[in-house]
Amino acid sequence: MKIDARITLALILALILETAGGLLWAGRAAARLEEVERAVATQPEVAERLARLEEQVAEARRSLSRIERRLDE
């Protein structure tokens, strides 16, 4: 294999380092994506719990309104 004289060792090293940097970046991006996917997987549980809490607060407000009406009578 014959290498052109214009291609220096520094250019080859730069290409190798760029490739390594790209691979590291892709690995970190994949790790972040997995973390986001895990967080999104827990969202349905959180949404369900939030809906239950909202209903409990609404029931507490209705009870408080009934108590206040009785006290005003």
Backbone bond lengths (Angstrom), bond angles and torsions (degrees), N, CA, C in turn:
res aa  C-N    CA-C-N  psi(-1)  N-CA   C-N-CA  omega(-1)  CA-C   N-CA-C  phi
1 M - - - 1.443 - - 1.528 108.03 -
2 K 1.287 115.73 124.26 1.457 121.01 -179.00 1.525 108.81 -101.48
3 I 1.343 115.85 131.86 1.461 122.10 -179.10 1.514 107.88 -105.53
4 D 1.290 115.02 134.74 1.465 121.19 177.92 1.531 109.17 -61.63
5 A 1.271 118.38 141.09 1.465 123.28 -177.55 1.525 112.01 -65.13
6 R 1.319 117.50 -22.36 1.466 120.12 179.80 1.517 112.18 -75.16
7 I 1.324 117.43 -18.39 1.464 121.17 178.87 1.515 107.27 -85.97
8 T 1.308 115.41 112.88 1.463 119.97 -176.95 1.517 110.49 -98.22
9 L 1.302 114.76 169.30 1.464 120.59 177.49 1.531 110.06 -62.62
10 A 1.317 116.84 -35.10 1.469 120.52 179.27 1.527 111.04 -64.02
11 L 1.310 117.23 -38.34 1.468 120.04 178.40 1.524 110.80 -67.07
12 I 1.303 116.39 -42.38 1.475 120.15 178.34 1.523 109.62 -63.53
13 L 1.324 117.03 -44.49 1.465 121.14 178.64 1.532 110.50 -62.22
14 A 1.317 117.67 -41.33 1.461 121.28 178.69 1.524 111.12 -62.13
15 L 1.322 117.12 -41.23 1.475 120.06 177.82 1.519 111.36 -64.34
16 I 1.322 116.54 -40.78 1.473 120.25 179.22 1.524 109.85 -64.75
17 L 1.344 116.45 -44.20 1.466 119.45 179.50 1.531 111.78 -65.19
18 E 1.309 117.44 -40.04 1.468 120.94 177.14 1.527 110.88 -61.74
19 T 1.316 116.15 -42.50 1.467 120.19 179.33 1.526 110.31 -64.50
20 A 1.339 116.26 -44.26 1.463 120.01 179.11 1.531 110.50 -62.34
21 G 1.322 116.58 -42.06 1.465 119.82 177.79 1.517 112.17 -62.11
22 G 1.315 116.25 -40.63 1.469 120.54 177.69 1.515 111.67 -63.36
23 L 1.325 116.54 -40.55 1.463 119.91 178.91 1.527 111.28 -67.09
24 L 1.328 116.73 -40.24 1.467 119.72 176.86 1.528 110.89 -63.51
25 W 1.316 116.05 -43.39 1.468 120.02 178.64 1.527 110.67 -60.01
26 A 1.334 116.26 -44.01 1.466 120.14 -179.62 1.527 110.83 -64.03
27 G 1.326 116.74 -38.14 1.468 120.06 177.73 1.513 112.11 -64.27
28 R 1.334 116.77 -42.90 1.470 119.98 178.01 1.528 110.92 -66.22
29 A 1.314 116.52 -38.47 1.469 119.76 179.06 1.525 110.24 -63.84
30 A 1.325 116.63 -40.44 1.466 120.24 178.64 1.526 110.68 -64.39
31 A 1.330 116.93 -39.98 1.465 120.40 178.79 1.524 110.62 -64.34
32 R 1.333 117.24 -42.46 1.474 120.30 178.25 1.520 110.84 -64.12
33 L 1.320 116.87 -39.05 1.457 120.75 178.85 1.524 111.27 -63.67
34 E 1.323 116.97 -41.22 1.464 119.83 177.14 1.524 111.18 -62.61
35 E 1.329 116.70 -39.46 1.461 120.47 178.51 1.526 111.06 -63.66
36 V 1.313 116.63 -42.31 1.474 120.77 178.12 1.524 110.10 -64.73
37 E 1.319 117.62 -40.91 1.467 120.39 179.09 1.517 111.04 -62.97
38 R 1.337 117.37 -39.04 1.467 119.53 177.34 1.529 110.63 -65.15
39 A 1.319 116.81 -40.26 1.466 120.29 179.57 1.517 110.79 -65.05
40 V 1.320 117.29 -40.87 1.463 121.06 -179.62 1.523 110.44 -68.18
41 A 1.322 116.89 -32.22 1.467 120.10 179.70 1.522 111.37 -63.89
42 T 1.334 118.02 -28.48 1.466 120.62 179.62 1.523 112.02 -85.07
43 Q 1.316 118.98 -10.73 1.456 121.85 -176.66 1.531 113.70 -59.81
44 P 1.348 120.54 -41.44 1.469 117.78 179.71 1.524 112.61 -59.10
45 E 1.344 117.51 -38.51 1.457 120.04 178.01 1.525 110.20 -62.74
46 V 1.306 116.66 -44.58 1.462 120.99 -178.55 1.524 109.94 -64.99
47 A 1.313 117.53 -41.87 1.462 120.69 -179.92 1.531 110.53 -63.44
48 E 1.317 116.33 -40.57 1.468 119.55 179.72 1.526 110.60 -65.96
49 R 1.320 117.06 -43.92 1.460 120.60 179.02 1.523 110.43 -63.52
50 L 1.318 117.29 -39.64 1.461 121.02 179.32 1.526 110.54 -63.90
51 A 1.319 117.65 -40.83 1.466 120.60 178.53 1.527 110.67 -63.03
52 R 1.328 116.32 -40.77 1.465 118.74 177.99 1.525 111.31 -64.73
53 L 1.323 116.46 -42.42 1.472 119.69 178.64 1.518 111.65 -63.06
54 E 1.326 117.06 -40.61 1.463 120.02 178.07 1.523 110.60 -61.52
55 E 1.305 117.50 -40.53 1.464 120.52 179.33 1.527 110.47 -67.04
56 Q 1.331 117.69 -38.88 1.460 120.53 177.92 1.526 110.99 -64.80
57 V 1.320 117.55 -39.97 1.467 120.95 178.28 1.526 109.86 -65.44
58 A 1.319 116.43 -41.25 1.467 119.64 178.80 1.530 110.15 -62.79
59 E 1.316 117.64 -41.86 1.470 121.09 178.27 1.532 110.49 -64.69
60 A 1.313 116.84 -39.55 1.468 120.10 178.08 1.524 110.38 -63.88
61 R 1.322 117.85 -39.41 1.468 120.81 177.70 1.521 111.10 -64.72
62 R 1.339 117.11 -41.03 1.469 119.89 177.87 1.521 110.38 -63.02
63 S 1.325 116.78 -41.94 1.466 120.45 178.84 1.523 110.21 -63.98
64 L 1.313 116.78 -42.60 1.458 120.61 179.13 1.528 110.80 -62.60
65 S 1.311 117.18 -39.70 1.469 120.21 177.66 1.516 110.79 -62.81
66 R 1.339 117.45 -42.18 1.474 120.14 178.49 1.523 110.66 -63.38
67 I 1.326 116.35 -41.91 1.471 120.00 -179.87 1.529 109.95 -64.00
68 E 1.325 117.39 -43.64 1.462 120.58 -179.95 1.519 111.17 -63.62
69 R 1.359 117.03 -39.99 1.479 119.59 178.22 1.515 110.60 -62.51
70 R 1.333 118.14 -41.30 1.470 120.92 179.80 1.520 111.17 -66.67
71 L 1.322 116.48 -37.90 1.468 118.61 178.72 1.525 111.55 -67.99
72 D 1.335 117.07 -32.80 1.455 120.27 -179.49 1.531 112.08 -73.46
73 E 1.314 117.70 -20.37 1.476 120.29 -177.07 1.491 112.93 -72.78
